[in-house]
Structures are given as C-alpha cells and as structure tokens.
C-alpha cells in the first residue's frame, strides 16, 4: 500500500480529514478577493468553455456562407441546419422567460 493510498484510507474510513474543516479558512481568503476579480474569473471560465459548445457553432453557421462550413458530422447529416439552430435558440430563450414569469408569481 503506497503512502497516498494509506492517506486516502485514513481520510475515508477514519474521518481524519474532511473538506468542511477548511471552509472557514476559504471563507476568510475569499473575503479578501475583490468582487470584480471573482466576476472576471467566472467570465473567463464561461468564455473559455464556449469553444466546444455545438449550439454556438450552429448559430455561427447561420451567418457563415455554406462554402465555409466545417466538415463535421452535424453539418453533413442535418439537412435543415438553420431551422435546427433557430429552434435550439428559441428553446434556450424560453427557459429564462419561464423563470422570470415564475418569479413574478411568487
């Protein structure tokens, strides 16, 4: 049994270490970080995650000429690419609208 396996065994079975012990320390450290920095980190994480989102790529196909479309499976197999992209956008727009209407009724 290696050292890291032994440490994990102690942590899991005997409760030697729990992440909840670090919560007050993390709370103090996060209190020192300005809100603008925290928001900037979350915006950067959201922006960097957009590169793999197929919905965003389909929306970009709406404004890209067919000659410049990439040679990927969803471009070759789907015949009504624009209808599919617009339907996806409409469905994504319905969710916040429904949440807003639901918040008015509470």
C-alpha positions, 0 to 999 in steps of 0.5 A: 500500500503506497503512502497516498493510498494509506492517506486516502484510507485514513481520510475515508474510513477514519474521518481524519480529514474532511473538506468542511474543516477548511471552509472557514479558512476559504471563507476568510481568503475569499473575503479578501478577493475583490468582487470584480476579480471573482466576476472576471474569473467566472467570465473567463471560465464561461468564455473559455468553455464556449469553444466546444459548445455545438449550439454556438457553432450552429448559430455561427453557421447561420451567418457563415456562407455554406462554402465555409462550413466545417466538415463535421458530422452535424453539418453533413447529416442535418439537412435543415441546419438553420431551422435546427439552430433557430429552434435550439435558440428559441428553446434556450430563450424560453427557459429564462422567460419561464423563470422570470414569469415564475418569479413574478408569481411568487 
